[in-house]
Amino acid sequence: MASARTQVRQPRWYWIPVRVLLVTFLLTLLSFAVSLLLGILGLVIAAKLQGTHANVTIAYRYVAPPAAAVVGAIVLVSAIFLEVRHYRQAKALADIERVS
């Protein structure tokens, strides 16, 4: 019985920036939404405790964008490291599979 030989596919390096930017964009958008929600809830609770009206534009201007920017920067750096590591590992495994 002959062994079935499959074609080994080498990983493509040009997909790394696409995946990094997609993950960074999605997680930054998600962090913006979550921080905006938490900022609005915090402002509403603080306004209720003080007996005043809540000015939720503060959450739009001073809470959500800085939080999303910090999370976006962290996600960008970590996604770059993870994708490069995944690429190098997949390349090494494809080379090993090709040789054997």
C-alpha positions as CSV (number, residue, x, y, z in Angstrom):
1,M,0.0,0.0,0.0
2,A,1.5,3.3,-1.1
3,S,1.5,6.1,1.4
4,A,-0.6,9.1,0.4
5,R,1.7,12.1,0.0
6,T,0.0,15.5,0.7
7,Q,1.3,18.8,-0.5
8,V,2.7,20.9,2.4
9,R,1.5,24.4,2.3
10,Q,4.0,27.1,3.4
11,P,2.6,29.9,5.6
12,R,2.3,33.3,3.9
13,W,4.0,36.2,5.6
14,Y,1.8,38.8,3.9
15,W,-1.3,37.7,5.9
16,I,0.4,38.8,9.2
17,P,-0.4,42.5,8.9
18,V,-3.9,41.8,7.7
19,R,-4.7,39.6,10.8
20,V,-2.9,42.0,13.2
21,L,-4.8,45.1,11.9
22,L,-8.2,43.2,11.9
23,V,-7.8,41.9,15.5
24,T,-6.5,45.3,16.6
25,F,-9.4,47.1,15.0
26,L,-12.1,44.8,16.4
27,L,-10.7,44.7,20.0
28,T,-10.2,48.5,20.0
29,L,-13.8,48.9,18.9
30,L,-15.0,46.5,21.5
31,S,-13.0,48.2,24.2
32,F,-14.3,51.6,23.1
33,A,-17.9,50.3,23.5
34,V,-17.3,48.7,26.9
35,S,-15.5,51.7,28.3
36,L,-18.2,54.0,27.0
37,L,-20.8,51.9,28.7
38,L,-18.9,51.8,31.9
39,G,-18.2,55.5,31.7
40,I,-21.9,56.4,31.2
41,L,-22.9,54.0,34.0
42,G,-20.4,55.6,36.3
43,L,-21.4,59.1,35.5
44,V,-25.1,58.3,35.9
45,I,-24.5,56.7,39.3
46,A,-22.3,59.6,40.4
47,A,-25.0,62.1,39.3
48,K,-27.7,60.2,41.2
49,L,-25.6,60.2,44.4
50,Q,-24.9,63.9,44.1
51,G,-28.5,64.7,43.1
52,T,-27.6,66.4,39.8
53,H,-28.1,65.7,36.1
54,A,-25.5,63.4,34.4
55,N,-23.4,65.0,31.7
56,V,-22.6,61.9,29.6
57,T,-20.6,63.8,27.0
58,I,-17.7,63.5,29.5
59,A,-17.8,59.7,28.8
60,Y,-17.6,60.3,25.1
61,R,-14.7,62.8,25.3
62,Y,-12.6,61.9,28.3
63,V,-13.3,58.2,29.2
64,A,-13.8,56.0,26.1
65,P,-11.3,57.4,23.6
66,P,-8.2,57.2,26.0
67,A,-9.2,53.8,27.2
68,A,-9.7,52.5,23.7
69,A,-6.4,54.0,22.6
70,V,-4.5,52.3,25.5
71,V,-6.2,49.0,24.8
72,G,-5.6,49.3,21.1
73,A,-1.9,50.0,21.6
74,I,-1.6,47.0,23.9
75,V,-3.5,44.7,21.5
76,L,-1.4,45.9,18.5
77,V,1.9,45.1,20.1
78,S,0.7,41.7,21.5
79,A,-0.9,40.7,18.2
80,I,2.3,41.5,16.3
81,F,4.3,39.3,18.7
82,L,1.7,36.5,18.6
83,E,1.3,36.5,14.8
84,V,5.1,36.5,14.2
85,R,5.5,33.6,16.7
86,H,2.7,31.7,15.0
87,Y,4.2,32.3,11.6
88,R,7.6,31.1,12.6
89,Q,6.2,28.0,14.3
90,A,4.0,27.2,11.3
91,K,7.0,27.7,8.9
92,A,9.2,25.4,11.0
93,L,6.5,22.7,11.2
94,A,5.9,22.9,7.4
95,D,9.6,22.5,6.8
96,I,9.8,19.5,9.1
97,E,6.8,18.0,7.4
98,R,8.2,18.6,4.0
99,V,11.6,17.0,4.9
100,S,10.0,13.9,6.4
